[in-house]
Amino acid sequence: MEEIKSERQKMIDGELYFSADPELITARKFAREQMKLINKEEDQVIRRQLVEETFGTTGTGSYIEPSISFDYGFNIHVGKNFYVNFNSIFLDTCPITIGDNCMFGPNAQLYTATHPLHPVKRNSGLEYGKPITIGDNVWFGGGVVITPGVTLGDNVVVAAGAVVTKSFPDNCVIGGNPAKLIKEIDLEEQRAPLTSQREKINELDKKIVALLEERMDAVSSIAAIKKTSDKEILDTAREQEVLAKIDSYVVNAEYKEVLKETYQGIMDASKHFQQQKMD
C-alpha cells in the first residue's frame, strides 16, 4: 500500500504542497516565536542555545548576529564555526545545508522556496522548493542572494551583491547578476622563484655535505698513512690528476672553471686538515 505523505514531507522532498496545511501553519508560528527570542536575546550563550533548539542541526562554534529570519528553522543545517552577519534570511521550505567554517556577510539571502510558473496552479496555493547546499570554507560578501536548487562546492568565495542562480564547483570566486566565474582559487602555496630555488639548493647541500663527510673520512685515512710513512702532504701530480678528472665529469662547459675552482678549494681545505692531523 502506497504511503500517503504529509504536506510537511512533500515540502521537504521538493514536491508540490499546500502551505496552508495546519501542521505547517503551526510550525511557522513556532518559528516566528523562536525568531523573536533569538533576535532580541543579548546573551550570546542563550542565543546559541535558542538557535540549536530551532535549527535542524548546528555544529560547534556557530554564531548568528541578529536579526535572522526563516520559515521553519528545522530545515536549516549548519556545520562547525558558522558565522552569519546582520539581517540574514533563510527561506527553508527545503533543506539548507551549510558546511564547516563558512562566513556570510550582512543581508545574506538563501531562498529554497519557489512557485509554479502556471498562474492557475500558483494561485491555488500550491508551492514547492529546491534544496540549497553550501560546502566547507565558503565566504559570502554582503547582500548575496542564493536562489533555489543551487549547490556551491568547498572554498567558494561569492562577491558582494552576487545573485547566484546556478551551481559552482570547488575553489572558485564568483560574482555578478547572474553570478559568473571570476577566477579559480589555487590552493597550492605560491612561492617566490628565488625562495623556490634556494629551497632546492638547501636540499642539494644536504646531499653534498654527506658526500663531503665521506670524502673527509678518506682524507683522515690518507693523513694517517702519510704520517706513518713520512710522506709530504702536497702531491702536485695527484692534484692535477683530480682536477683533470673533475673537468672530464662536467657536462655543462659553462660550469667547468667554477667547479675546478671549487674542487681546488676542497683540496686546499683537505691539505690544511691533513696538516692539523699530522701535527
Contacts in CASP RR format, 6 or more apart in sequence:
PFRMAT RR
TARGET T0000
AUTHOR 0000-0000-0000
METHOD contacts of the structure
MODEL  1
MEEIKSERQKMIDGELYFSADPELITARKFAREQMKLINKEEDQVIRRQL
VEETFGTTGTGSYIEPSISFDYGFNIHVGKNFYVNFNSIFLDTCPITIGD
NCMFGPNAQLYTATHPLHPVKRNSGLEYGKPITIGDNVWFGGGVVITPGV
TLGDNVVVAAGAVVTKSFPDNCVIGGNPAKLIKEIDLEEQRAPLTSQREK
INELDKKIVALLEERMDAVSSIAAIKKTSDKEILDTAREQEVLAKIDSYV
VNAEYKEVLKETYQGIMDASKHFQQQKMD
5 13 0 8 1.000
5 15 0 8 1.000
6 21 0 8 1.000
6 23 0 8 1.000
7 17 0 8 1.000
7 18 0 8 1.000
7 19 0 8 1.000
7 21 0 8 1.000
7 23 0 8 1.000
7 24 0 8 1.000
8 17 0 8 1.000
8 21 0 8 1.000
8 23 0 8 1.000
8 24 0 8 1.000
8 27 0 8 1.000
10 16 0 8 1.000
10 17 0 8 1.000
11 17 0 8 1.000
11 19 0 8 1.000
11 24 0 8 1.000
11 93 0 8 1.000
11 94 0 8 1.000
11 127 0 8 1.000
11 128 0 8 1.000
11 129 0 8 1.000
12 75 0 8 1.000
12 94 0 8 1.000
12 95 0 8 1.000
14 93 0 8 1.000
14 94 0 8 1.000
14 128 0 8 1.000
14 129 0 8 1.000
14 130 0 8 1.000
14 131 0 8 1.000
15 128 0 8 1.000
16 116 0 8 1.000
16 121 0 8 1.000
16 126 0 8 1.000
16 127 0 8 1.000
16 128 0 8 1.000
17 24 0 8 1.000
17 126 0 8 1.000
17 127 0 8 1.000
17 128 0 8 1.000
18 24 0 8 1.000
18 125 0 8 1.000
18 126 0 8 1.000
18 127 0 8 1.000
19 125 0 8 1.000
19 127 0 8 1.000
20 125 0 8 1.000
27 72 0 8 1.000
27 74 0 8 1.000
28 71 0 8 1.000
28 72 0 8 1.000
31 54 0 8 1.000
31 70 0 8 1.000
31 71 0 8 1.000
31 72 0 8 1.000
31 73 0 8 1.000
34 50 0 8 1.000
34 53 0 8 1.000
34 54 0 8 1.000
34 73 0 8 1.000
35 67 0 8 1.000
35 68 0 8 1.000
35 69 0 8 1.000
35 70 0 8 1.000
37 50 0 8 1.000
38 47 0 8 1.000
38 50 0 8 1.000
38 51 0 8 1.000
38 54 0 8 1.000
38 64 0 8 1.000
38 66 0 8 1.000
38 68 0 8 1.000
39 66 0 8 1.000
39 67 0 8 1.000
39 68 0 8 1.000
40 66 0 8 1.000
41 47 0 8 1.000
41 50 0 8 1.000
44 63 0 8 1.000
47 64 0 8 1.000
47 66 0 8 1.000
48 61 0 8 1.000
48 62 0 8 1.000
48 63 0 8 1.000
48 64 0 8 1.000
51 58 0 8 1.000
51 62 0 8 1.000
51 64 0 8 1.000
52 58 0 8 1.000
54 73 0 8 1.000
54 74 0 8 1.000
55 73 0 8 1.000
55 74 0 8 1.000
55 76 0 8 1.000
55 77 0 8 1.000
55 78 0 8 1.000
56 73 0 8 1.000
56 74 0 8 1.000
56 75 0 8 1.000
56 76 0 8 1.000
56 77 0 8 1.000
57 77 0 8 1.000
57 78 0 8 1.000
57 79 0 8 1.000
58 77 0 8 1.000
58 78 0 8 1.000
58 79 0 8 1.000
58 82 0 8 1.000
59 78 0 8 1.000
59 79 0 8 1.000
59 80 0 8 1.000
59 81 0 8 1.000
59 82 0 8 1.000
59 100 0 8 1.000
60 80 0 8 1.000
60 81 0 8 1.000
61 80 0 8 1.000
61 81 0 8 1.000
61 82 0 8 1.000
62 78 0 8 1.000
62 79 0 8 1.000
62 80 0 8 1.000
62 81 0 8 1.000
62 82 0 8 1.000
62 83 0 8 1.000
63 82 0 8 1.000
63 83 0 8 1.000
63 84 0 8 1.000
64 82 0 8 1.000
64 83 0 8 1.000
64 84 0 8 1.000
64 88 0 8 1.000
65 84 0 8 1.000
65 85 0 8 1.000
65 86 0 8 1.000
65 88 0 8 1.000
65 106 0 8 1.000
66 86 0 8 1.000
67 86 0 8 1.000
67 87 0 8 1.000
67 88 0 8 1.000
68 84 0 8 1.000
68 88 0 8 1.000
68 89 0 8 1.000
68 90 0 8 1.000
69 88 0 8 1.000
69 89 0 8 1.000
69 90 0 8 1.000
70 76 0 8 1.000
70 89 0 8 1.000
70 90 0 8 1.000
70 91 0 8 1.000
70 92 0 8 1.000
71 90 0 8 1.000
71 91 0 8 1.000
71 92 0 8 1.000
71 93 0 8 1.000
71 113 0 8 1.000
72 92 0 8 1.000
72 93 0 8 1.000
73 90 0 8 1.000
73 92 0 8 1.000
74 92 0 8 1.000
75 92 0 8 1.000
75 93 0 8 1.000
75 94 0 8 1.000
75 95 0 8 1.000
75 96 0 8 1.000
75 112 0 8 1.000
76 90 0 8 1.000
76 92 0 8 1.000
76 95 0 8 1.000
76 96 0 8 1.000
76 98 0 8 1.000
77 95 0 8 1.000
77 96 0 8 1.000
77 97 0 8 1.000
77 98 0 8 1.000
78 98 0 8 1.000
78 99 0 8 1.000
78 102 0 8 1.000
79 98 0 8 1.000
79 99 0 8 1.000
79 100 0 8 1.000
79 102 0 8 1.000
80 99 0 8 1.000
80 100 0 8 1.000
80 101 0 8 1.000
81 100 0 8 1.000
81 101 0 8 1.000
81 102 0 8 1.000
82 98 0 8 1.000
82 99 0 8 1.000
82 100 0 8 1.000
82 101 0 8 1.000
82 102 0 8 1.000
83 102 0 8 1.000
83 103 0 8 1.000
83 104 0 8 1.000
84 103 0 8 1.000
84 104 0 8 1.000
84 105 0 8 1.000
84 108 0 8 1.000
85 104 0 8 1.000
85 105 0 8 1.000
85 106 0 8 1.000
85 107 0 8 1.000
85 108 0 8 1.000
85 142 0 8 1.000
86 106 0 8 1.000
86 107 0 8 1.000
87 106 0 8 1.000
87 107 0 8 1.000
88 104 0 8 1.000
88 106 0 8 1.000
88 107 0 8 1.000
88 108 0 8 1.000
88 109 0 8 1.000
88 110 0 8 1.000
89 107 0 8 1.000
89 108 0 8 1.000
89 109 0 8 1.000
89 110 0 8 1.000
89 111 0 8 1.000
90 96 0 8 1.000
90 110 0 8 1.000
91 110 0 8 1.000
91 111 0 8 1.000
91 112 0 8 1.000
91 113 0 8 1.000
92 110 0 8 1.000
92 112 0 8 1.000
93 112 0 8 1.000
93 113 0 8 1.000
93 127 0 8 1.000
93 128 0 8 1.000
93 129 0 8 1.000
94 112 0 8 1.000
94 113 0 8 1.000
94 129 0 8 1.000
94 130 0 8 1.000
94 131 0 8 1.000
94 132 0 8 1.000
94 148 0 8 1.000
94 149 0 8 1.000
95 112 0 8 1.000
95 131 0 8 1.000
95 132 0 8 1.000
96 110 0 8 1.000
96 112 0 8 1.000
96 131 0 8 1.000
96 132 0 8 1.000
96 134 0 8 1.000
97 131 0 8 1.000
97 132 0 8 1.000
97 133 0 8 1.000
97 134 0 8 1.000
98 134 0 8 1.000
98 135 0 8 1.000
98 138 0 8 1.000
99 134 0 8 1.000
99 135 0 8 1.000
99 136 0 8 1.000
99 138 0 8 1.000
100 136 0 8 1.000
100 137 0 8 1.000
101 136 0 8 1.000
101 137 0 8 1.000
102 134 0 8 1.000
102 135 0 8 1.000
102 136 0 8 1.000
102 137 0 8 1.000
102 138 0 8 1.000
102 139 0 8 1.000
102 140 0 8 1.000
103 138 0 8 1.000
103 139 0 8 1.000
103 140 0 8 1.000
104 139 0 8 1.000
104 140 0 8 1.000
104 141 0 8 1.000
104 142 0 8 1.000
104 144 0 8 1.000
105 140 0 8 1.000
105 141 0 8 1.000
105 142 0 8 1.000
105 143 0 8 1.000
105 144 0 8 1.000
106 142 0 8 1.000
106 143 0 8 1.000
107 142 0 8 1.000
107 143 0 8 1.000
107 144 0 8 1.000
108 140 0 8 1.000
108 141 0 8 1.000
108 142 0 8 1.000
108 143 0 8 1.000
108 144 0 8 1.000
108 146 0 8 1.000
109 143 0 8 1.000
109 144 0 8 1.000
109 145 0 8 1.000
109 146 0 8 1.000
110 132 0 8 1.000
110 146 0 8 1.000
111 132 0 8 1.000
111 145 0 8 1.000
111 146 0 8 1.000
111 147 0 8 1.000
111 148 0 8 1.000
112 129 0 8 1.000
112 130 0 8 1.000
112 131 0 8 1.000
112 132 0 8 1.000
112 148 0 8 1.000
112 149 0 8 1.000
113 127 0 8 1.000
113 129 0 8 1.000
113 148 0 8 1.000
114 127 0 8 1.000
114 128 0 8 1.000
114 129 0 8 1.000
114 130 0 8 1.000
114 148 0 8 1.000
115 122 0 8 1.000
115 126 0 8 1.000
115 127 0 8 1.000
115 128 0 8 1.000
116 122 0 8 1.000
116 126 0 8 1.000
116 127 0 8 1.000
116 128 0 8 1.000
129 148 0 8 1.000
129 149 0 8 1.000
130 148 0 8 1.000
130 149 0 8 1.000
131 149 0 8 1.000
132 146 0 8 1.000
132 148 0 8 1.000
132 149 0 8 1.000
132 150 0 8 1.000
132 151 0 8 1.000
133 150 0 8 1.000
133 151 0 8 1.000
133 152 0 8 1.000
134 146 0 8 1.000
134 151 0 8 1.000
134 152 0 8 1.000
134 153 0 8 1.000
134 156 0 8 1.000
135 152 0 8 1.000
135 153 0 8 1.000
135 154 0 8 1.000
135 156 0 8 1.000
136 154 0 8 1.000
136 155 0 8 1.000
137 154 0 8 1.000
137 155 0 8 1.000
138 152 0 8 1.000
138 153 0 8 1.000
138 154 0 8 1.000
138 155 0 8 1.000
138 156 0 8 1.000
138 157 0 8 1.000
138 158 0 8 1.000
139 156 0 8 1.000
139 157 0 8 1.000
139 158 0 8 1.000
140 158 0 8 1.000
141 158 0 8 1.000
141 159 0 8 1.000
141 160 0 8 1.000
141 161 0 8 1.000
141 162 0 8 1.000
142 160 0 8 1.000
142 161 0 8 1.000
143 160 0 8 1.000
143 161 0 8 1.000
143 162 0 8 1.000
144 158 0 8 1.000
144 159 0 8 1.000
144 160 0 8 1.000
144 161 0 8 1.000
144 162 0 8 1.000
144 163 0 8 1.000
144 164 0 8 1.000
145 161 0 8 1.000
145 162 0 8 1.000
145 163 0 8 1.000
145 164 0 8 1.000
146 152 0 8 1.000
146 164 0 8 1.000
147 163 0 8 1.000
147 164 0 8 1.000
147 165 0 8 1.000
149 167 0 8 1.000
150 164 0 8 1.000
150 165 0 8 1.000
150 166 0 8 1.000
150 167 0 8 1.000
151 167 0 8 1.000
152 158 0 8 1.000
152 164 0 8 1.000
152 167 0 8 1.000
152 168 0 8 1.000
153 168 0 8 1.000
153 169 0 8 1.000
153 170 0 8 1.000
154 170 0 8 1.000
154 171 0 8 1.000
155 170 0 8 1.000
155 171 0 8 1.000
155 172 0 8 1.000
155 185 0 8 1.000
155 187 0 8 1.000
156 168 0 8 1.000
156 170 0 8 1.000
156 171 0 8 1.000
156 172 0 8 1.000
156 173 0 8 1.000
156 174 0 8 1.000
157 172 0 8 1.000
157 173 0 8 1.000
157 174 0 8 1.000
157 185 0 8 1.000
158 164 0 8 1.000
158 173 0 8 1.000
158 174 0 8 1.000
158 175 0 8 1.000
158 179 0 8 1.000
159 173 0 8 1.000
159 174 0 8 1.000
159 175 0 8 1.000
159 176 0 8 1.000
159 179 0 8 1.000
159 182 0 8 1.000
161 175 0 8 1.000
161 176 0 8 1.000
161 177 0 8 1.000
162 174 0 8 1.000
162 175 0 8 1.000
162 176 0 8 1.000
162 177 0 8 1.000
162 179 0 8 1.000
163 176 0 8 1.000
163 177 0 8 1.000
163 178 0 8 1.000
163 179 0 8 1.000
164 174 0 8 1.000
164 175 0 8 1.000
164 178 0 8 1.000
164 179 0 8 1.000
165 178 0 8 1.000
165 179 0 8 1.000
166 178 0 8 1.000
166 179 0 8 1.000
168 174 0 8 1.000
168 179 0 8 1.000
168 181 0 8 1.000
171 184 0 8 1.000
171 185 0 8 1.000
171 186 0 8 1.000
171 187 0 8 1.000
172 181 0 8 1.000
172 182 0 8 1.000
172 183 0 8 1.000
172 184 0 8 1.000
172 185 0 8 1.000
173 181 0 8 1.000
173 182 0 8 1.000
173 183 0 8 1.000
173 184 0 8 1.000
173 185 0 8 1.000
174 180 0 8 1.000
174 181 0 8 1.000
174 182 0 8 1.000
175 182 0 8 1.000
191 199 0 8 1.000
212 266 0 8 1.000
215 266 0 8 1.000
215 270 0 8 1.000
216 270 0 8 1.000
216 273 0 8 1.000
219 270 0 8 1.000
219 273 0 8 1.000
219 274 0 8 1.000
220 273 0 8 1.000
220 277 0 8 1.000
222 274 0 8 1.000
223 233 0 8 1.000
223 273 0 8 1.000
223 274 0 8 1.000
223 277 0 8 1.000
223 278 0 8 1.000
224 277 0 8 1.000
225 231 0 8 1.000
226 232 0 8 1.000
226 233 0 8 1.000
226 274 0 8 1.000
226 278 0 8 1.000
227 277 0 8 1.000
227 278 0 8 1.000
233 271 0 8 1.000
233 274 0 8 1.000
233 275 0 8 1.000
233 278 0 8 1.000
234 271 0 8 1.000
239 264 0 8 1.000
239 267 0 8 1.000
242 263 0 8 1.000
242 267 0 8 1.000
243 260 0 8 1.000
243 263 0 8 1.000
243 264 0 8 1.000
246 259 0 8 1.000
246 260 0 8 1.000
246 263 0 8 1.000
247 256 0 8 1.000
247 260 0 8 1.000
250 256 0 8 1.000
250 259 0 8 1.000
END
